[in-house]
Amino acid sequence: MKQHHRIFFIQFAVAFSLGALVARLPDIQLKFSLTKAELGLLLAVLSTGVLCGLTFSIGLIERLGVRSTAFITVFGAASFFALIPWMPSALAAVPLFFAGGVLTGAFEVNANLETDRREALLGYRIMSRAHGMWSVGFFLTALIAAWMRQVGVPLELHSALVLFAVVISGSIVFWGIVPAPPRHRAQSGGASAFAFPRFGLLPLCLIGGAPLLAEGASVDWSTIYMRDVFAAEPFAAGLGVTLFSLAIAIGRLSMDPLVDRFSPRQVARALLTVTVAGLVTVATAPHPYFALIGFCLTGIGCSSVYPLAISAAAQRTDRAASVNVASLGQTTFLVFFAGPPVLGFIAEHLGIRMSYGIVIPLVVAALLVTTALPSDRGTAS
């Protein structure tokens, strides 16, 4: 197994465990007797944990190394997510949402930093493919969850099976990880405990954050959207997140050669345009088939914009690569995880269709600042 494939699996494993939880949010909502707004608050706790993990984990990751960090973050996050359905109430689940979020944030920094270093070592782009494995994990776990919901598999049993699969497969894959050397042009020095974005990084934060908000809305709320708007059966309701995840996976796994042929800037502009088209389709869909088409378009559009922003941040020379990656990650993933809870409040008061329409202006704003991305086709080393 090649080293970058092992790093890809880190993305896959976390997405597989988190995706199992997200795909069964309608069941968690019913189990804890929550409104959409109250479910949004639980997701906000997860968001807060992710932000803390992204902000405070840099120094620890540098000391532990990629392999030890992978074991701790992947297995820890999977365990916390698997325990949530077993809690007797939403209040009892709050610490698990937070702790799982902290480890998810730390995983994000660890995986992206190592992927960037592997990319420099290989001499060609793999960042989109790495994030594609996150999407593959979400697609598979969403498909499995849709089937399990349809046949009535208990939420608790489902979560236990997911944890078992992640721990067994991760134990095999992670032992063979060998760290890649830092990029030669990256600034070195002691890692800061904090990672706040500088002004020059803000356009990349917007470029990366806008599609992540669309992704978060599609992943967290599509099942509930299909259920509430079209009264879809459990399996059909789960097709929204399933097809979205499949589309985003296909986009990410196939986009690196296009970026090498054209440029990060051109590809990002095209993808953000497709994202707008997808969101408009979802927000105005008169029939569930149109909504599913919209989720597919949104998935393709969201696919590689965030990985392109991560690569651009890692190649900046104003600070250590780990600090810039964490700075971008904490800002964009705050949008990814905090956005859906906000959208939940919008859905509660203005309707769930509006929660998708309100994302469109942010994506358009990201289109306007894509000049912050490189216009050249090569990878920096």
SVG drawing of the C-alpha trace seen along z (x, -y; Angstrom):
<svg xmlns="http://www.w3.org/2000/svg" viewBox="-45 -42 59 47">
<polyline fill="none" stroke="black" stroke-width="0.4" points="0.0,0.0 1.5,-3.3 2.0,-6.0 -0.4,-8.5 -3.1,-5.8 -2.7,-5.4 -3.3,-9.1 -6.3,-8.8 -7.7,-6.2 -7.5,-8.7 -10.0,-10.9 -12.2,-7.8 -12.4,-6.5 -13.4,-9.7 -16.0,-10.4 -17.4,-6.9 -17.9,-7.3 -19.2,-10.8 -21.3,-10.1 -23.1,-7.3 -24.2,-9.7 -25.2,-12.4 -27.2,-10.1 -29.3,-9.1 -29.9,-12.5 -33.7,-12.1 -33.6,-9.1 -31.6,-11.0 -34.1,-13.9 -36.9,-11.5 -35.1,-9.6 -34.3,-12.8 -37.6,-14.5 -35.9,-17.5 -37.1,-20.4 -35.0,-21.4 -33.6,-24.3 -32.7,-22.1 -31.0,-19.6 -29.1,-22.6 -27.9,-23.4 -26.4,-19.9 -24.6,-20.4 -23.4,-23.8 -21.7,-21.9 -20.0,-19.7 -18.9,-22.9 -17.4,-24.4 -15.4,-21.2 -14.1,-21.2 -13.0,-24.8 -11.2,-24.1 -9.5,-21.1 -8.4,-23.1 -7.2,-26.0 -5.3,-24.2 -4.0,-21.0 -1.1,-22.2 1.7,-21.9 0.5,-18.5 0.3,-17.2 3.8,-18.3 5.1,-16.5 3.1,-13.3 3.6,-12.9 1.1,-11.8 0.8,-8.2 0.1,-8.6 -2.2,-11.5 -4.1,-9.4 -4.7,-6.6 -5.9,-9.1 -8.1,-11.3 -9.7,-8.7 -10.4,-6.1 -11.3,-8.7 -13.8,-10.5 -15.3,-7.3 -15.8,-6.1 -17.5,-9.4 -19.8,-9.4 -20.8,-5.7 -21.7,-6.4 -24.1,-9.3 -27.1,-7.0 -26.7,-5.1 -27.2,-8.3 -30.5,-8.6 -31.0,-12.2 -29.7,-15.0 -28.1,-16.7 -26.1,-13.5 -25.0,-13.5 -23.6,-17.1 -20.1,-16.2 -19.8,-13.4 -20.6,-15.9 -18.0,-18.3 -15.3,-15.7 -15.9,-14.2 -15.7,-17.6 -12.3,-18.4 -10.8,-15.2 -12.3,-15.8 -10.7,-19.3 -7.3,-17.8 -7.7,-15.1 -8.3,-17.8 -5.0,-19.5 -3.1,-16.3 -4.4,-14.8 -4.2,-18.0 -0.7,-18.8 0.6,-15.3 -1.2,-15.2 0.4,-18.5 3.8,-17.1 3.2,-13.9 2.0,-16.0 5.3,-17.9 7.3,-14.6 5.3,-13.0 5.5,-16.0 1.8,-15.9 -1.5,-16.8 -3.3,-14.4 -5.2,-16.9 -8.5,-16.6 -8.2,-12.8 -7.5,-12.8 -10.7,-14.7 -12.4,-12.5 -11.8,-9.6 -13.7,-11.6 -16.6,-11.8 -16.3,-8.1 -16.6,-7.4 -19.7,-9.6 -21.3,-8.0 -20.8,-4.5 -22.0,-5.2 -25.0,-7.2 -26.0,-4.3 -25.6,-1.8 -27.6,-4.0 -30.4,-4.5 -30.8,-0.8 -30.5,-0.2 -33.2,-2.9 -35.5,-1.3 -35.2,2.2 -35.4,1.0 -31.9,1.7 -31.7,0.0 -29.6,-3.1 -27.5,-1.8 -26.5,1.4 -25.7,-0.6 -23.3,-2.8 -21.6,0.2 -21.0,1.9 -19.5,-1.3 -17.1,-1.7 -16.0,1.9 -15.3,1.6 -13.3,-1.6 -11.1,-0.3 -10.3,3.0 -9.4,1.5 -7.7,-1.5 -5.5,0.7 -4.2,2.4 -3.6,-0.7 -2.2,-3.2 0.7,-1.1 2.5,-1.4 2.4,-5.3 5.8,-6.9 5.9,-10.7 6.8,-12.7 9.4,-15.5 8.2,-19.1 8.2,-21.2 11.6,-22.8 10.1,-26.3 7.8,-26.1 8.8,-28.3 9.9,-26.3 10.0,-27.1 8.1,-26.3 4.4,-25.6 2.0,-28.1 -0.7,-26.9 -3.1,-29.2 -3.8,-29.5 -5.8,-32.5 -5.9,-33.6 -4.0,-36.6 -5.5,-39.2 -3.9,-37.6 -5.5,-34.3 -9.0,-35.6 -9.9,-35.3 -8.9,-31.6 -11.1,-31.2 -14.0,-32.5 -13.2,-30.3 -12.9,-27.3 -15.8,-28.1 -18.6,-28.8 -18.7,-25.4 -18.3,-23.8 -21.4,-25.6 -23.2,-24.1 -21.7,-20.7 -22.7,-21.0 -26.3,-21.9 -26.5,-19.0 -25.0,-16.5 -26.8,-17.5 -30.2,-18.5 -30.9,-16.7 -32.5,-13.7 -34.8,-15.9 -35.4,-18.1 -36.6,-15.1 -38.7,-13.9 -40.4,-17.2 -40.8,-18.7 -41.7,-15.5 -42.7,-13.1 -40.2,-10.6 -39.8,-7.1 -36.6,-6.5 -34.6,-5.0 -35.7,-7.7 -35.0,-10.4 -31.5,-9.1 -30.8,-9.3 -30.2,-13.1 -27.0,-12.7 -26.1,-9.5 -26.1,-11.0 -24.5,-14.2 -21.7,-12.2 -21.3,-10.1 -21.1,-13.3 -18.6,-15.0 -16.5,-11.9 -16.5,-11.5 -15.5,-15.2 -12.7,-15.0 -11.3,-11.8 -11.2,-13.0 -10.3,-16.7 -6.6,-16.7 -5.7,-16.0 -8.0,-18.9 -6.3,-21.2 -2.9,-20.2 -4.2,-20.8 -5.8,-24.2 -5.2,-25.9 -6.7,-26.1 -8.3,-29.4 -10.1,-28.3 -11.3,-25.0 -12.6,-26.7 -14.5,-29.3 -16.2,-26.5 -17.0,-24.5 -18.5,-27.4 -20.7,-28.2 -22.0,-24.6 -22.6,-24.9 -24.8,-27.9 -26.9,-26.0 -27.3,-23.1 -28.4,-25.2 -30.9,-27.0 -32.3,-23.7 -32.6,-22.3 -34.2,-25.5 -36.9,-25.6 -37.4,-21.9 -41.1,-21.1 -40.4,-17.3 -38.1,-15.0 -36.3,-14.1 -35.3,-17.7 -34.1,-17.9 -31.9,-14.9 -30.5,-16.4 -29.8,-19.6 -27.9,-17.6 -25.8,-15.9 -24.9,-19.3 -24.1,-20.8 -21.9,-17.8 -19.9,-18.1 -19.6,-21.9 -18.4,-21.6 -16.0,-18.8 -12.5,-20.3 -12.7,-24.0 -11.8,-23.4 -8.8,-21.1 -7.6,-23.8 -7.8,-26.4 -6.0,-24.1 -3.1,-23.6 -2.8,-27.3 -2.7,-28.0 -0.1,-25.3 2.2,-26.8 2.2,-30.3 5.5,-31.3 4.5,-33.9 4.1,-31.2 4.7,-27.5 2.5,-25.4 0.9,-23.7 -0.2,-27.1 -1.7,-28.3 -3.5,-25.0 -4.9,-25.1 -5.9,-28.8 -7.8,-28.0 -9.2,-24.8 -10.6,-26.4 -12.3,-29.2 -13.8,-27.0 -14.8,-24.1 -16.4,-26.6 -18.6,-27.4 -19.0,-23.7 -20.1,-22.7 -21.6,-25.9 -23.4,-26.8 -25.9,-23.9 -27.1,-24.7 -27.8,-28.3 -29.5,-26.8 -31.6,-24.7 -32.9,-27.9 -33.7,-29.3 -35.5,-26.1 -37.5,-26.2 -38.7,-29.8 -38.5,-30.4 -38.8,-26.9 -36.1,-24.4 -36.0,-25.5 -34.8,-28.9 -31.9,-27.3 -30.5,-26.3 -31.3,-29.5 -29.5,-31.6 -26.2,-29.9 -26.2,-31.1 -24.9,-34.7 -21.9,-33.4 -20.9,-31.1 -21.2,-34.0 -19.0,-36.1 -16.4,-33.3 -16.5,-33.4 -15.5,-37.1 -12.3,-36.4 -11.0,-33.4 -8.0,-35.5 -6.5,-34.5 -5.9,-31.1 -2.8,-30.3 -3.2,-30.8 -0.4,-28.4 -0.8,-24.6 2.1,-23.2 2.6,-22.1 4.9,-24.0 7.6,-22.0"/>
</svg>
